């Protein structure tokens, strides 16, 4: 395989027809047979890969320099429109978060790992949204089958069920209730793990306005959880960051393995076995 083949496999698994702006073939490569893959892969991991004889490094978190990466947040506009929330309302609610992230990105060292990969002549790709979408769909299907016709479901039951998924079962950081309590009714359960990063409390509130009772997220800032608690209209369960990222990464890696590529996991990826 080459790096384009690898990217296309991930896109197909995520039902995407083009590469999102939070993904990238940072350094292209041909004849890939031995991959080192992790949630966060930077200069140290690139050096390790070179030392150990790997011929490609794959990072989950973005390692490209696309100036339009923040546009991935617009995925929330589409998701919420399907829930009946007007797109103009979501667009305005996203504006503050986009501004905050823009300030942070503008001062970041965006080419650090890219320059190291080029100096090492190490093929290097990042797969963010595809893995997130795959994991999101798997967890949503699991919870729909488990609780779709059970209106009396509580948050305690949902968190316990999540631990049946291997990546959560094998993680040292278990699913936790961040907004609500163990006896709270879950209502409509909505898994929200894609869209670049947390969209902010105003956008999360819009999901509740759209009829969602409980959001299942990878992570949530303390300030957003506090604000949602004060609003007192919905629940949030944090399933876990590394474990949630691992679900999609494991699916992609298994598909590459079917093509004869050896994939070794590190840096936060939790075993699915």
C-alpha positions as CSV (number, residue, x, y, z in Angstrom):
1,X,0.0,0.0,0.0
2,X,1.0,3.6,-0.3
3,X,-0.2,6.5,1.9
4,X,-3.0,7.4,-0.5
5,X,-4.3,3.9,-0.4
6,X,-4.2,4.0,3.4
7,X,-6.1,7.3,3.5
8,X,-8.7,6.0,1.1
9,X,-9.4,2.9,3.2
10,X,-10.0,5.1,6.2
11,X,-12.3,7.5,4.2
12,X,-14.3,4.6,2.9
13,X,-14.8,3.1,6.3
14,X,-16.1,6.4,7.5
15,X,-18.4,6.9,4.5
16,X,-16.5,10.0,3.4
17,X,-16.0,11.0,-0.2
18,X,-13.2,13.5,0.4
19,X,-10.5,14.1,3.0
20,X,-11.6,16.4,5.8
21,X,-9.4,19.3,6.7
22,X,-8.2,17.7,10.0
23,X,-6.6,14.9,8.1
24,X,-3.5,14.8,5.9
25,X,-0.9,12.9,4.1
26,X,1.9,15.0,5.7
27,X,4.7,13.0,4.1
28,X,3.7,10.6,1.3
29,X,5.2,7.2,0.9
30,X,5.1,4.0,-1.2
31,X,5.3,0.3,-0.5
32,X,4.1,0.7,3.1
33,X,4.4,-2.6,5.0
34,X,5.2,-1.8,8.7
35,X,3.2,1.0,10.4
36,X,3.5,2.6,13.8
37,X,0.2,4.1,14.8
38,X,-0.9,6.1,17.8
39,X,-3.3,8.8,19.1
40,X,-0.5,11.4,19.3
41,X,2.6,10.9,17.2
42,X,5.2,13.7,17.2
43,X,8.9,14.0,16.8
44,X,9.8,11.6,19.5
45,X,7.5,8.9,18.0
46,X,8.9,9.6,14.5
47,X,12.5,9.0,15.8
48,X,11.3,5.8,17.6
49,X,9.7,4.6,14.4
50,X,12.9,5.2,12.4
51,X,15.0,3.5,15.1
52,X,12.8,0.4,15.1
53,X,12.5,0.1,11.3
54,X,8.9,1.2,10.7
55,X,8.2,2.6,7.2
56,X,5.2,4.8,8.1
57,X,3.8,6.7,11.1
58,X,0.1,7.3,11.6
59,X,-1.3,9.9,14.1
60,X,-4.9,10.2,15.1
61,X,-4.7,13.8,16.2
62,X,-4.1,16.3,13.3
63,X,-0.5,16.8,12.2
64,X,-1.3,18.8,9.0
65,X,-1.2,22.5,8.6
66,X,-4.5,23.1,6.7
67,X,-5.6,26.7,7.3
68,X,-9.2,25.7,7.0
69,X,-9.1,23.0,9.8
70,X,-11.6,24.8,11.9
71,X,-14.2,24.4,9.2
72,X,-14.6,20.8,10.5
73,X,-16.6,22.3,13.3
74,X,-19.3,23.0,10.8
75,X,-20.2,19.3,11.0
76,X,-22.3,20.4,14.0
77,X,-24.4,22.6,11.8
78,X,-25.5,19.5,9.7
79,X,-25.9,17.3,12.7
80,X,-28.1,19.8,14.5
81,X,-30.2,20.6,11.4
82,X,-31.1,16.9,11.3
83,X,-32.4,17.4,14.8
84,X,-34.5,20.4,13.8
85,X,-32.2,23.2,14.9
86,X,-31.9,25.9,12.2
87,X,-28.4,26.1,10.7
88,X,-28.2,29.9,11.3
89,X,-28.6,29.3,15.0
90,X,-25.8,26.8,15.2
91,X,-23.6,28.9,13.0
92,X,-23.9,31.8,15.5
93,X,-23.4,29.5,18.5
94,X,-20.2,28.1,17.0
95,X,-18.7,31.5,16.3
96,X,-17.2,32.0,19.8
97,X,-15.6,28.6,19.9
98,X,-14.1,29.2,16.4
99,X,-12.6,32.5,17.6
100,X,-11.0,30.9,20.6
101,X,-9.5,28.1,18.6
102,X,-8.3,30.5,16.0
103,X,-6.3,32.4,18.6
104,X,-4.8,29.2,19.9
105,X,-3.9,27.8,16.5
106,X,-2.4,31.1,15.3
107,X,0.4,30.9,17.8
108,X,1.1,27.1,17.6
109,X,4.2,25.4,16.1
110,X,2.2,23.9,13.3
111,X,5.1,22.4,11.3
112,X,7.1,20.8,14.1
113,X,6.3,17.1,13.4
114,X,5.9,17.7,9.7
115,X,9.5,19.0,9.5
116,X,10.8,16.1,11.5
117,X,9.1,13.6,9.3
118,X,10.6,15.2,6.2
119,X,14.1,15.2,7.6
120,X,13.7,11.6,8.6
121,X,12.2,10.8,5.2
122,X,9.4,9.0,7.1
123,X,5.9,8.7,5.5
124,X,3.5,10.3,7.9
125,X,-0.3,10.7,7.9
126,X,-3.0,11.9,10.3
127,X,-6.5,10.5,10.5
128,X,-8.8,12.5,12.8
129,X,-12.4,12.8,11.5
130,X,-12.5,9.3,9.8
131,X,-11.6,7.5,13.0
132,X,-14.0,9.7,15.1
133,X,-16.9,9.0,12.7
134,X,-16.2,5.3,12.8
135,X,-16.1,5.2,16.6
136,X,-19.2,7.4,16.8
137,X,-21.2,5.1,14.6
138,X,-20.2,2.0,16.4
139,X,-21.1,3.4,19.9
140,X,-24.4,4.8,18.6
141,X,-25.4,1.5,17.1
142,X,-24.5,-0.4,20.2
143,X,-26.5,2.0,22.5
144,X,-29.5,2.1,20.1
145,X,-29.7,-1.7,20.1
146,X,-29.3,-1.8,23.9
147,X,-31.7,1.0,25.0
148,X,-33.7,2.1,21.9
149,X,-37.0,0.9,23.3
150,X,-36.3,1.5,27.0
151,X,-37.5,5.0,28.0
152,X,-36.7,4.2,31.7
153,X,-33.0,3.8,31.0
154,X,-30.8,5.6,33.5
155,X,-27.3,7.1,33.2
156,X,-26.0,4.4,35.5
157,X,-27.2,1.8,33.0
158,X,-25.6,3.6,30.1
159,X,-22.2,4.0,31.7
160,X,-22.3,0.3,32.7
161,X,-23.2,-0.7,29.2
162,X,-20.4,1.3,27.6
163,X,-17.9,-0.8,29.5
164,X,-19.0,-3.8,27.5
165,X,-17.2,-2.2,24.5
166,X,-13.6,-3.6,24.6
167,X,-11.8,-0.2,24.4
168,X,-13.7,1.1,27.4
169,X,-13.5,-2.1,29.3
170,X,-9.7,-2.2,28.8
171,X,-9.2,1.5,29.7
172,X,-8.0,2.6,33.1
173,X,-10.3,5.7,32.7
174,X,-13.8,4.4,32.7
175,X,-16.9,6.2,31.4
176,X,-18.1,8.9,33.8
177,X,-21.2,11.0,34.3
178,X,-20.3,14.7,34.0
179,X,-23.7,16.3,33.8
180,X,-26.6,14.5,35.6
181,X,-26.5,11.7,38.1
182,X,-26.7,7.9,38.1
183,X,-30.5,8.0,38.6
184,X,-31.2,10.5,35.8
185,X,-33.3,9.3,32.9
186,X,-31.2,9.2,29.8
187,X,-33.9,10.1,27.3
188,X,-32.7,10.2,23.7
189,X,-29.1,9.1,23.7
190,X,-26.9,10.8,21.1
191,X,-23.2,9.9,20.5
192,X,-21.2,13.0,19.6
193,X,-17.5,12.2,19.0
194,X,-16.8,14.0,15.7
195,X,-16.6,17.6,14.7
196,X,-12.9,18.4,15.4
197,X,-13.2,19.2,19.1
198,X,-15.7,20.4,21.8
199,X,-18.0,23.0,20.2
200,X,-18.7,24.9,23.4
201,X,-21.6,24.9,25.9
202,X,-23.9,26.9,23.6
203,X,-23.8,24.4,20.8
204,X,-24.1,21.4,23.2
205,X,-27.2,23.1,24.6
206,X,-28.6,23.2,21.1
207,X,-28.4,19.4,21.0
208,X,-30.7,19.3,24.0
209,X,-33.0,21.8,22.4
210,X,-33.1,19.4,19.5
211,X,-34.6,16.7,21.7
212,X,-31.4,14.9,22.9
213,X,-31.6,13.8,26.5
214,X,-28.0,12.5,27.0
215,X,-24.9,13.3,25.0
216,X,-22.1,10.7,24.9
217,X,-18.8,12.5,24.4
218,X,-15.1,11.7,24.4
219,X,-14.4,14.6,26.7
220,X,-15.8,18.0,27.9
221,X,-14.1,21.0,29.5
222,X,-15.0,21.6,33.2
223,X,-16.4,25.1,32.3
224,X,-18.7,23.6,29.7
225,X,-19.9,20.9,32.1
226,X,-20.5,23.5,34.8
227,X,-22.5,25.7,32.4
228,X,-24.7,22.8,31.3
229,X,-25.3,21.8,34.9
230,X,-26.6,25.3,35.5
231,X,-28.9,25.1,32.5
232,X,-30.3,21.8,33.9
233,X,-31.8,20.5,30.7
234,X,-29.7,17.5,29.7
235,X,-27.1,15.0,30.6
236,X,-23.5,14.3,29.5
237,X,-21.6,11.1,29.8
238,X,-17.9,11.2,29.0
239,X,-16.9,7.9,27.6
240,X,-13.2,8.6,27.6
241,X,-10.8,10.3,25.2
242,X,-8.1,7.7,24.3
243,X,-10.5,4.8,24.5
244,X,-13.0,6.5,22.1
245,X,-10.3,7.5,19.7
246,X,-9.1,3.9,19.8
247,X,-12.3,2.4,18.5
248,X,-12.0,4.0,15.1
249,X,-8.3,3.6,14.9
250,X,-8.5,-0.1,15.6
251,X,-11.1,-0.6,12.8
252,X,-8.9,1.2,10.3
253,X,-5.8,-0.7,11.4
254,X,-7.6,-4.1,11.1
255,X,-8.6,-3.2,7.5
256,X,-5.0,-2.3,6.6
257,X,-3.9,-5.6,8.1
258,X,-6.2,-7.4,5.7
259,X,-4.1,-6.0,2.9
260,X,-0.9,-7.4,4.4
261,X,0.3,-4.3,6.3
262,X,1.7,-4.9,9.8
263,X,0.3,-2.3,12.3
264,X,1.8,-1.7,15.7
265,X,-0.1,0.4,18.2
266,X,1.2,2.8,20.8
267,X,0.7,6.3,22.3
268,X,-2.8,6.0,23.7
269,X,-4.4,3.3,21.5
270,X,-6.3,0.8,23.7
271,X,-6.5,-2.8,22.6
272,X,-9.9,-4.0,21.2
273,X,-9.3,-7.6,22.1
